[in-house]
């Protein structure tokens, strides 16, 4: 119990932003864990993983991006110098997913999961100003874009294996992580103020088709990004046993289950 408490504290100290409400709730929960009597939880990693995802689906709260009033950015490369502001941005539907499969082979320490999302919608507005460098020419940019994108049937299939830590013979690491992402359809209904209806329609149809194509073409780079993230996770579990990770999943599942959440995501 003490070891799990230390691991939880380390994880949420290093990986959870300090100002989130969830971090405060977890700290309070950890204090309760120390004094609470033992609870009956699953001892299977696959089941613990599924239970946690199910609770996040029911009570997304701090696990999905919140609407943001304004986000500024600046992109400079060569003759391109664009300043932009993303206003009133929000993503809806991230908690509306179905777990098609979650299977853990304890003997091989191998886990595979398959998740599909119902429509995910992205809203907001984008203000762009500056210059866009094309073929040696700096073209002026001053656009006001209304963003409305719907992604249908986003499916994520992933599998990975736990192995012995490279730094601690008694610890764990994640290896052979493979992720495949499939997108059924992307509908774009943006509105660019400087274009008429026909140009906006053509642009939206093109962006929708291009987005589906890019989801396939960028697949090889997804694993590179995921495995870079896994390196950080391996630092967290290098001193852990599988029973420790299962206990953590159980505890966080119980935390989410007992959290008051009225958000819709």
C-alpha positions as CSV (number, residue, x, y, z in Angstrom):
1,X,0.0,0.0,0.0
2,X,2.8,2.4,0.9
3,X,4.5,1.7,-2.4
4,X,1.4,2.3,-4.4
5,X,0.8,5.6,-2.5
6,X,4.3,6.8,-3.4
7,X,3.9,5.8,-7.0
8,X,0.6,7.7,-7.3
9,X,2.0,10.7,-5.7
10,X,5.0,10.6,-8.0
11,X,2.8,10.2,-11.1
12,X,0.4,13.0,-10.4
13,X,3.2,15.3,-9.3
14,X,5.1,14.8,-12.5
15,X,2.4,14.2,-15.1
16,X,-0.7,16.1,-14.0
17,X,-0.8,19.9,-14.3
18,X,-0.5,21.5,-10.9
19,X,-3.6,23.7,-11.2
20,X,-6.1,21.1,-12.2
21,X,-9.0,20.3,-9.9
22,X,-8.4,16.6,-10.5
23,X,-5.0,16.8,-9.0
24,X,-6.5,18.3,-5.8
25,X,-9.1,15.5,-5.7
26,X,-6.5,12.9,-6.2
27,X,-4.4,14.2,-3.3
28,X,-7.5,14.1,-1.1
29,X,-8.2,10.6,-2.3
30,X,-4.7,9.4,-1.5
31,X,-5.1,10.6,2.0
32,X,-8.3,8.6,2.3
33,X,-6.5,5.5,0.9
34,X,-4.0,5.6,3.7
35,X,-6.7,5.4,6.4
36,X,-9.4,3.5,4.6
37,X,-10.0,-0.2,5.0
38,X,-9.1,-2.5,2.1
39,X,-11.6,-2.6,-0.7
40,X,-12.4,-5.4,-3.1
41,X,-10.9,-4.7,-6.6
42,X,-10.1,-6.7,-9.6
43,X,-6.7,-8.4,-9.9
44,X,-6.7,-8.6,-13.7
45,X,-4.9,-5.8,-15.6
46,X,-7.2,-5.9,-18.6
47,X,-10.3,-5.6,-16.4
48,X,-8.8,-2.8,-14.4
49,X,-7.9,-1.0,-17.6
50,X,-11.5,-1.4,-19.0
51,X,-13.1,-0.3,-15.7
52,X,-11.1,2.9,-15.6
53,X,-12.0,3.8,-19.2
54,X,-15.6,3.1,-18.5
55,X,-15.6,5.4,-15.6
56,X,-13.9,8.1,-17.6
57,X,-16.5,7.7,-20.3
58,X,-19.3,8.1,-17.7
59,X,-17.6,11.0,-15.9
60,X,-15.2,12.7,-18.2
61,X,-14.7,15.8,-16.1
62,X,-11.0,16.6,-16.0
63,X,-10.0,14.0,-18.7
64,X,-11.2,15.9,-21.7
65,X,-10.2,19.4,-23.0
66,X,-12.2,22.3,-21.7
67,X,-13.6,25.0,-23.9
68,X,-11.0,27.8,-24.3
69,X,-11.9,31.5,-24.8
70,X,-8.7,32.4,-26.7
71,X,-5.4,30.8,-27.7
72,X,-2.7,32.8,-29.6
73,X,0.0,31.4,-31.8
74,X,2.7,32.6,-34.2
75,X,4.3,30.7,-37.1
76,X,7.4,32.0,-38.8
77,X,9.3,30.2,-41.5
78,X,11.0,31.9,-44.5
79,X,8.6,34.4,-46.0
80,X,5.7,33.1,-44.0
81,X,4.8,35.0,-40.9
82,X,1.4,34.2,-39.5
83,X,-0.1,35.4,-36.3
84,X,-3.4,33.8,-35.2
85,X,-6.0,33.6,-32.5
86,X,-8.2,30.5,-31.9
87,X,-11.3,31.7,-30.2
88,X,-14.1,29.9,-28.3
89,X,-12.6,26.5,-29.2
90,X,-14.1,23.3,-27.9
91,X,-14.1,19.6,-28.7
92,X,-17.2,17.5,-28.0
93,X,-17.6,13.8,-28.1
94,X,-14.3,12.6,-26.6
95,X,-16.1,10.8,-23.8
96,X,-18.6,9.1,-26.2
97,X,-16.7,6.0,-27.1
98,X,-17.2,2.3,-27.0
99,X,-14.7,-0.3,-26.0
100,X,-14.9,-3.0,-28.6
101,X,-12.1,-5.1,-27.1
102,X,-9.8,-5.1,-24.2
103,X,-7.9,-8.4,-23.6
104,X,-4.9,-9.0,-21.4
105,X,-2.7,-12.2,-21.6
106,X,-1.2,-12.5,-18.2
107,X,1.4,-15.1,-19.2
108,X,2.7,-13.0,-22.1
109,X,2.0,-9.7,-20.3
110,X,0.4,-8.5,-23.5
111,X,-2.6,-6.2,-23.8
112,X,-4.7,-5.2,-26.8
113,X,-7.6,-2.8,-26.9
114,X,-9.9,-1.5,-29.5
115,X,-11.9,1.7,-29.1
116,X,-14.3,3.5,-31.4
117,X,-15.6,7.0,-30.9
118,X,-19.0,8.3,-31.9
119,X,-18.9,11.6,-33.8
120,X,-16.3,14.1,-32.5
121,X,-17.1,17.7,-33.2
122,X,-14.6,20.6,-33.2
123,X,-15.9,24.2,-33.0
124,X,-14.4,27.6,-32.8
125,X,-13.2,30.5,-34.9
126,X,-9.7,31.3,-36.2
127,X,-8.3,34.8,-37.0
128,X,-5.2,34.8,-39.2
129,X,-3.1,37.8,-40.1
130,X,0.3,38.1,-41.7
131,X,2.0,36.9,-44.9
132,X,2.1,33.5,-46.6
133,X,5.3,32.7,-48.6
134,X,4.5,30.8,-51.8
135,X,7.0,30.4,-54.7
136,X,9.1,33.3,-53.5
137,X,6.1,35.7,-53.1
138,X,4.8,37.0,-49.7
139,X,1.0,37.0,-50.0
140,X,-1.0,39.0,-47.4
141,X,-3.3,37.0,-45.2
142,X,-6.2,38.5,-43.3
143,X,-8.8,35.8,-42.7
144,X,-11.7,35.2,-40.3
145,X,-12.5,31.4,-40.3
146,X,-15.5,29.8,-38.6
147,X,-14.5,26.2,-37.7
148,X,-17.0,23.4,-37.7
149,X,-15.5,19.9,-38.1
150,X,-17.1,16.5,-37.4
151,X,-15.0,13.3,-37.3
152,X,-17.0,10.1,-37.6
153,X,-16.0,6.6,-36.5
154,X,-12.5,7.4,-35.2
155,X,-11.2,4.0,-34.2
156,X,-8.0,3.3,-32.2
157,X,-6.5,-0.2,-32.0
158,X,-3.4,-0.6,-29.9
159,X,-1.4,-3.4,-28.4
160,X,1.7,-3.5,-26.2
161,X,3.7,-5.8,-24.0
162,X,5.1,-5.3,-20.5
163,X,8.7,-6.4,-20.0
164,X,11.5,-6.1,-17.5
165,X,12.7,-2.6,-16.8
166,X,16.1,-1.8,-18.3
167,X,17.2,-0.1,-15.1
168,X,15.6,-2.2,-12.4
169,X,15.3,-6.0,-12.7
170,X,12.3,-6.0,-10.4
171,X,10.5,-3.2,-12.3
172,X,8.5,-3.0,-15.5
173,X,8.7,-1.2,-18.9
174,X,6.3,-1.0,-21.9
175,X,7.7,-2.4,-25.1
176,X,6.4,-3.2,-28.6
177,X,3.7,-0.5,-28.5
178,X,1.8,-0.5,-31.8
179,X,-1.1,1.8,-32.6
180,X,-3.4,1.9,-35.6
181,X,-5.8,4.8,-36.2
182,X,-8.8,4.6,-38.6
183,X,-11.1,7.4,-39.6
184,X,-14.5,6.7,-41.2
185,X,-15.3,10.2,-42.4
186,X,-14.5,13.8,-41.8
187,X,-17.1,16.5,-42.5
188,X,-15.9,20.1,-42.7
189,X,-18.4,23.0,-42.6
190,X,-16.0,25.9,-42.1
191,X,-16.7,29.4,-43.3
192,X,-14.0,31.7,-44.6
193,X,-15.3,35.3,-44.7
194,X,-13.4,36.2,-47.8
195,X,-14.9,33.4,-49.9
196,X,-18.3,32.9,-51.4
197,X,-20.6,29.9,-50.9
198,X,-19.3,27.9,-53.8
199,X,-15.6,28.4,-52.8
200,X,-16.4,27.5,-49.2
201,X,-18.2,24.4,-50.3
202,X,-15.4,23.3,-52.5
203,X,-12.8,24.0,-49.8
204,X,-14.7,22.1,-47.2
205,X,-15.2,19.0,-49.4
206,X,-11.5,19.1,-50.3
207,X,-10.4,19.4,-46.6
208,X,-12.7,16.6,-45.6
209,X,-11.3,14.2,-48.2
210,X,-7.8,15.3,-47.5
211,X,-8.2,14.7,-43.7
212,X,-9.2,11.1,-44.3
213,X,-6.3,10.6,-46.7
214,X,-3.8,12.2,-44.2
215,X,-5.1,9.9,-41.4
216,X,-3.8,7.0,-43.5
217,X,-0.6,8.6,-44.7
218,X,0.5,9.8,-41.3
219,X,0.0,6.4,-39.7
220,X,3.7,5.5,-39.7
221,X,4.4,8.6,-37.6
222,X,1.8,7.8,-35.0
223,X,3.8,5.0,-33.5
224,X,6.9,7.3,-33.3
225,X,4.9,9.9,-31.3
226,X,3.4,7.2,-29.0
227,X,6.7,5.5,-28.3
228,X,8.3,8.8,-27.4
229,X,5.5,9.2,-24.9
230,X,6.0,5.7,-23.6
231,X,9.5,6.5,-22.7
232,X,8.2,8.9,-20.1
233,X,5.7,6.3,-18.8
234,X,8.5,3.8,-18.5
235,X,10.3,6.1,-16.1
236,X,7.2,6.0,-13.9
237,X,6.8,2.2,-13.8
238,X,10.5,1.3,-13.7
239,X,10.1,0.5,-10.0
240,X,6.6,-1.0,-10.2
241,X,5.2,-4.5,-10.3
242,X,2.1,-5.4,-12.3
243,X,0.1,-5.7,-9.0
244,X,1.1,-2.1,-8.3
245,X,-0.2,-0.8,-11.6
246,X,-3.5,-2.7,-11.2
247,X,-3.9,-1.2,-7.7
248,X,-3.4,2.3,-9.1
249,X,-6.0,1.7,-11.8
250,X,-8.4,0.4,-9.2
251,X,-7.9,3.4,-6.9
252,X,-8.2,6.0,-9.7
253,X,-11.3,4.2,-11.0
254,X,-12.8,4.4,-7.5
255,X,-11.9,8.1,-7.4
256,X,-13.6,8.9,-10.6
257,X,-16.6,6.8,-9.7
258,X,-17.1,8.9,-6.5
259,X,-16.4,12.2,-8.2
260,X,-19.3,14.6,-8.8
261,X,-19.2,15.4,-12.5
262,X,-21.8,17.3,-14.5
263,X,-19.7,18.0,-17.6
264,X,-20.8,16.7,-21.0
265,X,-17.9,16.0,-23.3
